[in-house]
């Protein structure tokens, strides 16, 4: 064996060096900053999302559009490493840890659990979040007026959305009891439920709750509230929203209006929402990422932002299926979709 190595040592050494060089080039193409064919730097953004549903998908679409408008075009000078945790917090943390190991240039965290996992994994790589209901309560930023050292982003909680929804239910419907379905394991949901309770104190409405741990439990939770609730109010809970059709099926059968905390669920059969487009808050987050990647600002220098637009939208078809008669005065208050 020693004689073989001695005789062919130079060719073997040369081969090893060549293969090592190729391997290094392959690694640089899949993680961190590299050069494209034009000699320009290409940045890698790690995208982590807790679960797949239309709102989070729309937020990512908005994020990518802002990057493109800011000069970062996919396939040219930016690449996305997109990972979905499928609702599993352990997966979410593993994804974040892998991004750090890969040396990505920036992490886009699309949801509260995703952002928490990313911040647990790194205090150095810039993190931009969106679809986070309570960034302060989730310990992501010190306040909505101050970003973290390496993290900033946009919230999916408008200060007036919950209050206006409860006010509409109280003043514009005959409901006496509001049914809430949420995942008690999601910090963002707990924060919203507390706000619902505070808003309800200003009315005569009573609240009844059903908590779930997985999407498979959502329909059963809705059925458990049928005899107790006059309306359902689904806040921006990742678990429940991803299975919102289960709530809608029960609501349509039992003629119970479904209010939601975001507009995308209206297209899936819910009745009404005070909300905003997740595409817009994703775009806002993308603008922050552009400033960071261009070196114009550090994450700590960019204040977290609320959604800039809030509107009431009503689904006419859902209203009919859920036994709701539209009022003429709503024409001045809301936008309608079919």
Residue pairs with C-beta under 8 A, 6 or more apart in sequence:
5 12
28 34
30 44
30 81
30 102
31 44
31 81
31 102
31 103
31 104
32 44
32 102
32 103
32 104
32 105
33 41
33 42
33 43
33 44
33 105
34 41
34 42
34 44
35 41
35 42
36 42
36 76
36 77
40 76
40 77
41 77
42 76
42 77
42 78
42 79
43 72
43 77
43 78
43 79
43 105
43 106
43 293
44 78
44 79
44 80
44 81
44 102
44 104
44 105
45 67
45 78
45 79
45 80
45 81
45 104
45 105
45 106
45 107
45 108
45 289
46 81
46 83
46 95
46 96
46 99
46 102
46 104
46 106
46 107
46 108
47 60
47 80
47 81
47 82
47 83
47 107
47 108
47 110
48 83
48 85
48 92
48 95
48 96
48 99
48 107
48 108
48 109
48 110
48 114
48 117
48 118
49 56
49 60
49 82
49 83
49 84
49 85
49 110
49 111
49 114
50 56
50 84
50 85
50 87
50 92
50 110
50 111
50 112
50 113
50 114
50 238
51 84
51 85
51 86
51 87
51 111
51 238
51 239
51 242
52 84
52 86
52 242
53 238
53 241
53 242
53 264
54 264
54 265
54 267
54 268
54 278
55 131
55 156
55 236
55 241
55 262
55 264
55 265
55 278
56 110
56 111
56 131
56 238
56 278
58 264
58 277
58 278
58 279
58 282
59 110
59 130
59 131
59 156
59 278
59 279
59 281
59 282
59 285
60 108
60 110
60 282
61 279
61 282
62 277
62 278
62 279
62 280
62 281
62 282
62 283
62 284
62 285
62 286
63 108
63 110
63 130
63 282
63 283
63 285
63 286
63 289
64 74
64 80
64 286
65 279
65 283
65 286
66 282
66 283
66 284
66 285
66 286
66 287
66 289
66 290
67 74
67 78
67 286
67 289
67 290
68 74
69 290
70 286
70 287
70 289
70 290
70 293
70 294
71 77
71 290
71 294
72 78
72 290
72 293
74 80
81 99
81 102
81 104
83 95
83 98
83 99
85 91
85 92
85 95
85 113
85 114
87 214
87 215
87 238
87 239
87 242
89 113
89 117
92 113
92 114
92 116
92 117
93 117
93 120
93 121
95 114
95 117
96 107
96 114
96 117
96 118
96 120
96 121
96 122
97 121
99 107
99 118
99 121
99 122
99 125
100 121
100 122
100 125
104 125
105 125
105 126
105 293
106 125
106 126
106 127
106 128
106 289
106 292
106 293
107 118
107 122
107 125
107 126
107 127
107 128
108 128
108 129
108 130
108 285
108 289
109 115
109 117
109 118
109 127
109 128
109 129
109 130
109 132
109 153
110 129
110 130
110 131
110 282
111 131
111 132
111 188
111 238
112 131
112 132
112 133
112 134
112 138
112 186
112 187
112 188
112 238
113 186
113 238
114 129
115 127
115 129
115 132
115 135
115 138
115 140
115 151
115 153
116 138
116 139
116 140
116 187
118 127
118 129
118 151
119 127
119 139
119 140
119 148
119 150
119 151
122 150
123 149
123 150
124 150
125 150
126 150
126 151
126 289
126 292
126 298
126 299
127 150
127 151
127 152
127 153
127 299
128 151
128 152
128 153
128 285
128 286
128 288
128 289
128 292
128 299
129 135
129 140
129 151
129 152
129 153
129 154
129 285
130 153
130 154
130 155
130 156
130 278
130 281
130 282
130 284
130 285
131 156
131 236
131 278
131 281
131 282
132 138
132 140
132 153
132 154
132 155
132 156
132 188
133 155
133 156
133 157
133 188
133 189
133 191
133 192
133 235
133 236
134 155
134 157
134 187
134 188
134 191
134 192
135 141
135 144
135 153
135 155
135 304
136 142
136 143
136 144
137 187
137 191
138 187
138 188
138 191
140 148
140 151
140 153
141 147
141 148
141 151
141 152
141 304
142 148
144 155
144 303
144 304
144 306
145 303
146 303
147 299
147 300
147 301
147 302
147 303
147 304
148 299
148 300
149 299
149 300
150 299
150 300
151 299
152 288
152 299
152 300
152 302
152 303
152 304
153 285
153 288
153 304
153 305
154 281
154 282
154 284
154 285
154 288
154 304
154 305
154 306
154 307
155 281
155 304
155 305
155 306
155 307
156 236
156 262
156 276
156 278
156 281
156 307
157 188
157 191
157 192
157 236
157 306
158 274
158 275
158 276
158 306
158 307
158 310
159 306
160 274
160 310
161 261
161 274
161 275
161 276
161 310
162 192
162 195
162 196
162 199
162 235
162 261
163 195
163 199
164 274
164 310
164 312
165 199
165 233
165 259
165 261
165 273
165 274
166 178
166 196
166 199
166 200
166 202
166 203
166 205
166 233
167 199
167 202
167 203
168 259
168 272
168 274
168 312
169 175
169 178
169 205
169 231
169 233
169 259
170 203
170 204
170 205
172 327
172 330
173 230
173 231
173 257
173 324
174 230
175 205
175 230
175 231
175 257
176 204
176 205
176 206
176 230
177 205
177 206
177 207
177 208
177 228
177 229
177 230
177 231
178 196
178 200
178 205
178 206
178 207
178 208
178 229
178 230
178 231
178 232
178 233
179 207
179 208
179 209
179 210
179 222
179 225
179 228
179 229
179 230
179 231
179 232
179 233
179 256
180 193
180 196
180 207
180 208
180 209
180 210
180 232
180 233
180 234
180 235
181 209
181 210
181 211
181 212
181 218
181 221
181 222
181 225
181 232
181 234
181 237
181 240
181 247
182 189
182 190
182 192
182 193
182 209
182 211
182 212
182 234
182 235
182 237
182 239
182 240
183 189
183 211
183 212
183 213
183 237
183 238
183 239
183 240
184 190
184 211
184 213
185 213
186 237
186 238
186 239
188 236
188 237
188 238
189 235
189 236
189 237
192 235
192 236
192 237
192 261
193 209
193 235
196 207
196 233
196 235
197 207
200 206
200 207
208 225
208 228
208 229
210 221
210 222
210 224
210 225
211 221
212 218
212 221
212 239
212 240
213 239
214 239
215 239
215 240
215 242
215 243
215 246
216 243
218 239
218 240
218 243
218 244
218 246
218 247
219 243
219 246
219 247
219 249
219 250
222 232
222 246
222 247
222 250
222 251
223 250
225 232
226 250
226 254
226 256
229 256
230 256
231 256
231 257
231 258
231 259
232 247
232 251
232 256
232 257
232 258
232 259
233 258
233 259
233 260
233 261
234 240
234 241
234 244
234 247
234 258
234 259
234 260
234 261
234 265
234 270
235 260
235 261
236 260
236 261
236 262
240 247
241 260
241 262
241 265
244 260
244 265
244 268
244 269
244 270
245 268
245 269
247 258
247 270
248 258
248 268
248 269
248 270
248 318
250 256
251 257
251 258
251 269
251 271
251 322
252 269
252 321
252 322
255 322
255 323
256 322
256 323
257 271
257 272
257 319
257 322
257 323
257 324
258 269
258 270
258 271
258 318
258 322
259 270
259 271
259 272
259 273
260 266
260 270
260 272
260 273
260 275
261 273
261 275
262 273
262 275
262 276
262 278
263 273
263 275
263 276
263 277
263 278
263 313
264 278
265 273
266 272
266 273
266 313
266 314
266 315
266 318
266 337
267 315
267 337
269 315
269 318
269 321
270 315
270 318
271 314
271 315
271 318
271 319
271 322
271 324
272 312
272 313
272 314
272 315
272 319
272 334
273 312
273 313
274 310
274 311
274 312
275 310
275 311
275 313
276 307
276 308
276 309
276 310
276 311
277 309
280 307
280 308
280 309
281 305
281 307
284 305
284 307
284 308
288 299
288 302
291 297
291 302
292 298
292 299
292 302
311 334
311 335
312 333
312 334
312 335
313 334
313 335
313 336
313 337
314 326
314 330
314 334
314 335
314 336
314 337
315 336
315 337
315 338
316 326
316 336
316 337
316 338
317 338
319 325
319 326
